Amino acid sequence: MESFSLILAIVVVTALAFDFTNGFHDTANAMATTISTGALKPKVAVAMSAVLNLVGAFLSVEVANTISKGLVDETGIRPEVIFAALVGAILWNLVTWLVGLPSSSSHALMGGLIGATIASAGVGAVHGDVLVTKVLIPAIAAPIVAGLAAMLATRLSYTLGKKADGKAAAKGYRAGQIASAGLVSLAHGTNDAQKTMGIITLALVAGGAVAPDSDPPMWVILSAGLAIALGTYLGGWRIIRTMGKGLTDLQPQQGFAAQTSAATVILASSHLGFSLSTTHSVSGSVMGAGLGRKGGVVRWSTATRMFIAWGLTLPAAALVAALAEYVTGFGNWGTALVAVFLIASSAAIWKISRREIIDHTNVVDVPEEPAGVVTTAIAAVTPPPAGTVTEDLTATIAAPVAEPAPPATTVTTV
């Protein structure tokens, strides 16, 4: 390592802070369905996920290389640009966590990096082919592929389990769900921890600390794995509630199908170097599992809010990062001002979150969502179930008839 300036140290610390928010923001991806079906207790689930996220961080560096070597032109990037990118990503993660929406930490980071790079070096510094093939196309394909796979897997599970004993089958699926949740956690560490590794490596290259085209140093891999594991252990309970109960009601068969499908998609993408959103994959698989069970439903009002957040992630993070990069261009005081703004905004979001505390004690308690206009209209014109009218008429006939009150007696006084 040739040099390690103050700004480079600030960038590394900020990157690990992003990795921490990534951990608690995305805990729901691995453990929401396991918690919602009762397969694991909340605290046990997040502890298991944290350990496997740490292990997964050491399995591959392909995604890290996509970020540090492929997405932007690293020769024209200054450490301040990386810092601005992280500011945009962290603030988007915190805002979506506050409202309980499972948006993509990966796309927040990508958007921040793109916005800050364009503000610093122009559009030409972003490699558009890599952005399209390894970020945008997987973002669209992942939830569709995972959703279809989960829907088919759910239907197959119910078909094969028709003749099985109900309690025994549920117990078996819960065990399978724990295993598949562990696989998702491992996949999340393999895919998402690498994004922080890549961004730190890019900063080290920009700051002259390591040579261009270098793989992430071991200390970077270890620190990124620890940061995402710690964030995972604390648990993003707000998003766990949305993913586990807000989108649909899952049974063990559905939870197993959803997590197995998502893990397969995530691990395959990590092997190919795609900067895939685990949130998109898991959300798609949860919705697919909800539709795969006969009589199952998806709460489309929640899903719509989630889709809107997905669409806003890249441009919103890019805009904030571009503004942050503009301010850091004024010198050290500009960088200090951005840092103060990040800390103050994070503290304000945390304080607002304390107005309604959601933790492991109430994460599965979801208030009923009011019926939409369409649902209300259908209920108004739907005839009552068979037997309801007859039962009401029978109850009316059988009801005892009240005896008339005796006439009032008039006493005449002479």
C-alpha positions as CSV (number, residue, x, y, z in Angstrom):
1,M,0.0,0.0,0.0
2,E,1.6,3.2,-1.2
3,S,-0.4,5.9,0.6
4,F,-3.5,6.3,2.7
5,S,-4.7,9.9,2.9
6,L,-7.4,11.3,5.2
7,I,-10.0,11.5,2.4
8,L,-9.3,7.9,1.5
9,A,-9.8,6.8,5.2
10,I,-13.1,8.8,5.2
11,V,-14.2,6.9,2.0
12,V,-13.4,3.5,3.5
13,V,-15.3,4.3,6.7
14,T,-18.3,5.6,4.8
15,A,-18.2,2.5,2.5
16,L,-18.3,0.2,5.6
17,A,-21.2,2.3,6.9
18,F,-23.1,1.7,3.6
19,D,-22.3,-2.0,4.0
20,F,-23.8,-1.9,7.5
21,T,-27.0,-0.3,6.2
22,N,-27.0,-2.9,3.4
23,G,-27.0,-5.6,6.0
24,F,-30.0,-4.5,8.1
25,H,-31.8,-3.2,4.9
26,D,-31.6,-6.6,3.3
27,T,-32.0,-9.0,6.2
28,A,-35.6,-9.4,5.1
29,N,-34.4,-11.0,1.8
30,A,-33.1,-14.0,3.7
31,M,-35.2,-14.3,6.8
32,A,-38.6,-12.5,6.3
33,T,-40.4,-15.6,5.1
34,T,-38.8,-17.9,7.7
35,I,-39.9,-15.5,10.5
36,S,-43.4,-15.0,9.1
37,T,-44.1,-18.7,8.9
38,G,-42.7,-19.4,12.4
39,A,-39.9,-21.7,11.1
40,L,-37.3,-19.7,13.2
41,K,-37.6,-17.2,16.1
42,P,-36.7,-13.7,14.9
43,K,-33.5,-13.2,16.9
44,V,-32.2,-16.7,16.0
45,A,-33.0,-16.1,12.3
46,V,-31.0,-12.8,12.1
47,A,-28.1,-14.4,14.0
48,M,-27.9,-17.3,11.6
49,S,-28.2,-14.9,8.6
50,A,-25.4,-12.7,10.0
51,V,-22.9,-15.6,10.2
52,L,-23.7,-16.9,6.7
53,N,-23.4,-13.4,5.3
54,L,-19.9,-13.3,6.7
55,V,-19.0,-16.7,5.2
56,G,-20.5,-15.7,1.8
57,A,-18.3,-12.7,1.6
58,F,-15.2,-15.0,1.1
59,L,-16.7,-17.1,-1.7
60,S,-16.1,-14.9,-4.8
61,V,-14.9,-11.5,-6.0
62,E,-16.6,-11.5,-9.5
63,V,-19.2,-8.9,-8.5
64,A,-16.6,-6.8,-6.8
65,N,-14.5,-6.8,-10.0
66,T,-17.6,-5.7,-12.0
67,I,-17.9,-2.6,-9.8
68,S,-14.2,-1.7,-9.4
69,K,-13.2,-2.5,-13.0
70,G,-16.2,-2.4,-15.2
71,L,-19.0,0.1,-14.5
72,V,-17.0,3.4,-14.6
73,D,-13.6,4.5,-15.9
74,E,-11.5,4.2,-12.8
75,T,-8.7,6.3,-14.2
76,G,-10.7,9.5,-13.9
77,I,-12.2,8.9,-10.5
78,R,-11.2,10.7,-7.4
79,P,-11.8,9.5,-3.8
80,E,-14.3,12.3,-3.3
81,V,-16.4,10.9,-6.1
82,I,-16.7,7.6,-4.3
83,F,-17.6,9.4,-1.1
84,A,-20.4,11.3,-2.9
85,A,-21.7,8.0,-4.4
86,L,-21.8,6.4,-0.9
87,V,-23.7,9.4,0.5
88,G,-26.5,9.0,-2.1
89,A,-26.7,5.2,-1.5
90,I,-26.8,5.5,2.3
91,L,-29.5,8.1,2.4
92,W,-31.7,6.1,0.0
93,N,-31.2,3.0,2.1
94,L,-32.2,4.8,5.3
95,V,-35.3,6.5,3.7
96,T,-36.7,3.3,2.3
97,W,-35.9,1.5,5.6
98,L,-37.9,4.1,7.4
99,V,-41.0,3.5,5.3
100,G,-40.5,-0.2,5.3
101,L,-40.0,-0.6,1.5
102,P,-37.6,-3.4,0.3
103,S,-35.7,-1.4,-2.3
104,S,-32.4,-2.4,-3.8
105,S,-29.2,-1.5,-1.9
106,S,-27.3,-2.6,-5.0
107,H,-29.0,-0.2,-7.3
108,A,-28.7,2.6,-4.7
109,L,-24.9,2.1,-4.8
110,M,-24.9,1.8,-8.6
111,G,-27.0,5.0,-8.9
112,G,-24.8,6.9,-6.5
113,L,-21.7,5.8,-8.4
114,I,-23.1,6.8,-11.8
115,G,-24.4,10.1,-10.6
116,A,-21.2,11.2,-8.9
117,T,-19.1,10.0,-11.8
118,I,-21.2,11.9,-14.4
119,A,-21.0,15.1,-12.2
120,S,-17.2,14.7,-12.0
121,A,-16.1,13.3,-15.3
122,G,-19.1,13.4,-17.6
123,V,-21.3,10.8,-19.2
124,G,-18.4,9.2,-21.1
125,A,-16.9,8.0,-17.9
126,V,-19.8,5.5,-17.4
127,H,-19.5,2.3,-19.4
128,G,-23.0,2.0,-20.8
129,D,-22.7,-1.5,-22.1
130,V,-21.8,-2.8,-18.6
131,L,-24.6,-0.8,-17.0
132,V,-27.1,-2.3,-19.4
133,T,-25.9,-5.9,-19.5
134,K,-24.9,-6.4,-15.9
135,V,-27.1,-4.1,-14.0
136,L,-30.3,-3.0,-15.8
137,I,-31.2,-6.3,-17.6
138,P,-30.7,-8.4,-14.5
139,A,-32.8,-5.9,-12.5
140,I,-35.8,-6.6,-14.8
141,A,-35.1,-10.3,-15.3
142,A,-34.4,-11.3,-11.8
143,P,-37.9,-10.8,-10.2
144,I,-39.6,-12.3,-13.2
145,V,-37.4,-15.4,-13.3
146,A,-37.5,-15.8,-9.5
147,G,-41.2,-15.2,-9.4
148,L,-42.1,-17.8,-12.1
149,A,-39.7,-20.3,-10.5
150,A,-41.3,-19.8,-7.1
151,M,-44.9,-20.0,-8.5
152,L,-44.1,-23.3,-10.2
153,A,-42.2,-24.7,-7.2
154,T,-45.2,-23.8,-4.9
155,R,-47.7,-25.5,-7.1
156,L,-45.4,-28.6,-7.3
157,S,-45.0,-28.6,-3.5
158,Y,-48.8,-28.6,-2.9
159,T,-49.4,-31.2,-5.6
160,L,-46.8,-33.6,-4.2
161,G,-47.9,-33.0,-0.7
162,K,-51.6,-33.7,-1.2
163,K,-51.4,-37.3,0.3
164,A,-48.8,-36.4,3.0
165,D,-49.7,-36.0,6.6
166,G,-50.4,-32.3,7.2
167,K,-48.4,-31.8,10.4
168,A,-45.5,-34.0,9.1
169,A,-45.4,-32.1,5.8
170,A,-45.4,-28.7,7.5
171,K,-42.6,-29.7,9.8
172,G,-40.5,-31.0,6.8
173,Y,-41.1,-27.8,4.9
174,R,-40.1,-25.7,7.9
175,A,-36.8,-27.6,8.0
176,G,-36.3,-27.1,4.3
177,Q,-37.2,-23.4,4.7
178,I,-34.4,-23.0,7.3
179,A,-31.9,-24.6,5.0
180,S,-33.1,-22.5,2.0
181,A,-33.0,-19.3,4.2
182,G,-29.4,-20.2,5.0
183,L,-28.6,-20.5,1.3
184,V,-30.1,-17.1,0.6
185,S,-28.0,-15.6,3.4
186,L,-24.9,-17.2,2.0
187,A,-25.8,-15.9,-1.5
188,H,-26.5,-12.4,-0.1
189,G,-23.0,-12.3,1.5
190,T,-21.5,-13.5,-1.8
191,N,-23.3,-10.9,-3.9
192,D,-23.9,-7.8,-1.7
193,A,-20.8,-7.8,0.4
194,Q,-18.8,-7.8,-2.8
195,K,-20.3,-4.5,-3.9
196,T,-18.7,-2.8,-0.9
197,M,-15.5,-4.6,-1.6
198,G,-15.6,-3.3,-5.2
199,I,-16.3,0.3,-4.1
200,I,-13.5,0.3,-1.6
201,T,-11.1,-1.2,-4.1
202,L,-12.1,1.5,-6.6
203,A,-11.4,4.1,-4.0
204,L,-8.0,2.6,-3.2
205,V,-7.2,2.7,-6.9
206,A,-8.4,6.3,-7.2
207,G,-6.3,7.3,-4.2
208,G,-3.2,5.5,-5.5
209,A,-3.1,3.0,-2.6
210,V,-3.3,-0.1,-4.9
211,A,-2.5,-0.7,-8.5
212,P,-5.2,-0.5,-11.2
213,D,-7.0,-3.8,-12.0
214,S,-6.2,-5.2,-8.6
215,D,-8.5,-7.6,-6.8
216,P,-9.8,-6.6,-3.4
217,P,-7.2,-7.0,-0.6
218,M,-7.9,-9.5,2.1
219,W,-8.5,-6.7,4.7
220,V,-11.2,-5.3,2.5
221,I,-12.9,-8.6,2.1
222,L,-12.8,-9.2,5.9
223,S,-14.0,-5.7,6.9
224,A,-16.8,-5.8,4.3
225,G,-18.0,-9.2,5.5
226,L,-18.0,-8.1,9.2
227,A,-19.9,-4.9,8.4
228,I,-22.7,-6.6,6.5
229,A,-22.9,-9.3,9.1
230,L,-23.3,-6.8,12.0
231,G,-26.0,-4.9,10.1
232,T,-27.8,-8.2,9.4
233,Y,-27.7,-9.2,13.0
234,L,-29.3,-6.0,14.1
235,G,-32.2,-6.8,11.7
236,G,-34.1,-4.5,9.5
237,W,-37.4,-5.3,11.2
238,R,-39.5,-2.7,9.3
239,I,-38.6,-4.3,5.9
240,I,-38.9,-7.9,7.4
241,R,-42.5,-7.0,8.3
242,T,-43.3,-5.8,4.7
243,M,-41.6,-8.8,3.0
244,G,-42.9,-11.4,5.4
245,K,-46.5,-10.2,6.0
246,G,-47.1,-7.1,3.9
247,L,-46.8,-8.7,0.4
248,T,-48.7,-11.9,1.0
249,D,-49.5,-14.5,3.7
250,L,-47.1,-17.4,3.3
251,Q,-47.3,-21.0,4.5
252,P,-44.2,-23.2,5.0
253,Q,-44.5,-24.7,1.5
254,Q,-44.5,-21.3,-0.1
255,G,-41.7,-20.0,2.1
256,F,-39.5,-22.9,1.1
257,A,-40.3,-22.5,-2.6
258,A,-39.7,-18.7,-2.5
259,Q,-36.3,-18.9,-0.8
260,T,-35.0,-21.8,-2.8
261,S,-35.9,-20.0,-6.1
262,A,-34.3,-16.7,-5.0
263,A,-31.1,-18.4,-3.8
264,T,-30.7,-20.2,-7.1
265,V,-31.1,-17.0,-9.0
266,I,-28.7,-15.0,-6.8
267,L,-25.9,-17.6,-6.7
268,A,-26.1,-18.0,-10.5
269,S,-25.8,-14.3,-11.0
270,S,-22.9,-14.0,-8.6
271,H,-21.0,-16.7,-10.5
272,L,-21.6,-14.7,-13.7
273,G,-20.5,-11.4,-12.2
274,F,-23.9,-9.8,-12.4
275,S,-24.5,-7.0,-9.9
276,L,-28.0,-8.5,-9.1
277,S,-30.4,-7.0,-6.6
278,T,-31.2,-9.7,-4.0
279,T,-34.2,-7.6,-3.0
280,H,-35.7,-7.8,-6.5
281,S,-35.0,-11.6,-6.6
282,V,-36.6,-12.3,-3.2
283,S,-39.5,-10.0,-3.7
284,G,-40.3,-11.6,-7.0
285,S,-40.1,-15.0,-5.5
286,V,-42.4,-14.1,-2.6
287,M,-45.0,-12.7,-4.9
288,G,-44.7,-15.8,-7.1
289,A,-45.1,-18.1,-4.1
290,G,-48.2,-16.1,-3.1
291,L,-49.8,-16.6,-6.5
292,G,-48.7,-20.2,-6.7
293,R,-51.0,-21.4,-3.8
294,K,-54.7,-21.9,-4.6
295,G,-56.5,-19.1,-2.9
296,G,-53.3,-17.2,-2.3
297,V,-53.2,-13.5,-2.9
298,V,-50.7,-10.7,-3.3
299,R,-51.3,-7.3,-1.7
300,W,-50.9,-5.3,-4.9
301,S,-51.1,-1.9,-3.1
302,T,-47.9,-2.8,-1.2
303,A,-46.3,-4.3,-4.3
304,T,-47.1,-1.1,-6.3
305,R,-45.4,1.1,-3.7
306,M,-42.4,-1.3,-3.8
307,F,-42.3,-1.1,-7.7
308,I,-42.3,2.7,-7.5
309,A,-39.4,2.6,-5.1
310,W,-37.5,0.3,-7.4
311,G,-37.9,2.7,-10.3
312,L,-36.8,5.7,-8.2
313,T,-33.7,4.0,-6.7
314,L,-31.2,4.6,-9.4
315,P,-32.2,8.2,-10.3
316,A,-32.8,9.3,-6.7
317,A,-29.4,8.0,-5.5
318,A,-27.7,9.4,-8.6
319,L,-29.2,12.9,-8.0
320,V,-28.2,13.0,-4.4
321,A,-24.7,11.7,-5.2
322,A,-24.3,14.3,-8.1
323,L,-25.2,17.1,-5.7
324,A,-22.8,15.8,-3.1
325,E,-20.0,15.6,-5.7
326,Y,-20.7,19.2,-6.7
327,V,-20.3,20.4,-3.1
328,T,-17.1,18.3,-2.5
329,G,-15.6,20.1,-5.5
330,F,-15.2,23.2,-3.4
331,G,-12.4,21.5,-1.4
332,N,-12.0,20.1,2.0
333,W,-14.7,22.3,3.6
334,G,-17.1,21.1,0.9
335,T,-16.3,17.5,1.8
336,A,-16.7,18.2,5.5
337,L,-20.1,19.9,4.8
338,V,-21.3,16.8,2.9
339,A,-20.1,14.6,5.8
340,V,-22.0,16.7,8.4
341,F,-25.1,16.6,6.2
342,L,-24.9,12.8,6.0
343,I,-24.5,12.4,9.7
344,A,-27.3,14.9,10.5
345,S,-29.7,13.3,8.0
346,S,-29.0,9.8,9.3
347,A,-29.6,10.9,12.9
348,A,-32.9,12.6,11.9
349,I,-34.2,9.5,10.1
350,W,-33.3,7.4,13.1
351,K,-35.1,9.8,15.5
352,I,-38.2,9.7,13.3
353,S,-38.1,5.9,13.3
354,R,-38.4,5.9,17.1
355,R,-42.0,7.2,16.9
356,E,-43.1,3.7,15.9
357,I,-40.7,1.1,17.1
358,I,-40.7,-2.2,15.2
359,D,-38.5,-5.0,16.5
360,H,-38.4,-8.7,17.0
361,T,-41.2,-8.5,19.5
362,N,-43.9,-7.2,17.1
363,V,-42.4,-7.8,13.6
364,V,-45.2,-10.3,12.7
365,D,-48.0,-8.1,13.9
366,V,-49.3,-6.4,10.8
367,P,-52.3,-4.0,10.9
368,E,-55.1,-4.9,8.5
369,E,-54.9,-2.9,5.3
370,P,-58.2,-1.2,4.4
371,A,-60.0,-2.8,1.5
372,G,-59.5,-1.0,-1.9
373,V,-62.3,0.3,-4.1
374,V,-62.4,-2.7,-6.3
375,T,-62.5,-5.1,-3.4
376,T,-65.3,-3.2,-1.7
377,A,-67.3,-3.0,-4.9
378,I,-67.0,-6.8,-5.5
379,A,-68.1,-7.5,-1.9
380,A,-71.2,-5.3,-2.4
381,V,-72.5,-7.2,-5.4
382,T,-71.4,-10.7,-4.4
383,P,-74.4,-12.9,-3.3
384,P,-74.0,-14.4,0.2
385,P,-72.7,-17.9,0.5
386,A,-75.1,-20.8,0.0
387,G,-77.2,-21.4,3.2
388,T,-76.8,-17.9,4.6
389,V,-80.3,-16.8,3.6
390,T,-81.9,-20.0,4.8
391,E,-80.0,-19.9,8.1
392,D,-81.1,-16.3,8.6
393,L,-84.7,-17.1,7.8
394,T,-84.7,-20.1,10.1
395,A,-83.3,-18.1,12.9
396,T,-86.0,-15.5,12.4
397,I,-88.8,-18.1,12.5
398,A,-87.3,-19.9,15.5
399,A,-86.9,-16.8,17.5
400,P,-89.4,-16.5,20.4
401,V,-92.3,-14.1,19.8
402,A,-92.5,-11.5,22.5
403,E,-95.8,-11.5,24.3
404,P,-97.8,-8.3,24.1
405,A,-97.7,-6.1,27.1
406,P,-101.0,-6.2,29.3
407,P,-103.2,-3.3,28.8
408,A,-102.8,-0.5,31.3
409,T,-105.4,-0.5,34.1
410,T,-107.2,2.8,34.8
411,V,-108.3,3.4,38.3
412,T,-111.1,6.0,38.8
413,T,-111.2,7.8,42.1
414,V,-114.6,8.7,43.4
